[in-house]
Amino acid sequence: MRHEVLAAGGIDVDDALGRLMGSEKLLARLLGKFLDDTSYQRFLDAVAADDAEAGLEAAHALKGVSGNLSMVRVHELTTRACELIRAGDWPAARALADELGSAYSSVKAAIEACEL
């Protein structure tokens, strides 16, 4: 596992390993599973459909997985999206889609570069 590549992609590797009792093998497995997670795409679909309820469900799911895997920026943005949706500001939450896309793409590219 290439810590520097994952860190450059937005993953706090030390924090993630701390959560996983130092198991790089488990972290690699979970990061690999993240690539199959559909939460981000479901958020994009909700934005396209202008569906705040589906957006909240998807953002909340992505918030959980990104938090557990210490994907700092993705977690920050999905936390903010959930807060905005719950406060009734779906337009502001939708407006985070581009920034979330950038953070998500960075994380995904880092994981793929590590060939986990």
Secondary structure, DSSP 8 states (H G I E B T S, - for coil): --HHHHHHTTB-HHHHHHHTTT-HHHHHHHHHHHTT--HHHHHHHHHHHT-HHHHHHHHHHHHHHHHHTTBHHHHHHHHHHHHHHHTT-HHHHHTTHHHHHHHHHHHHHHHHHTT-
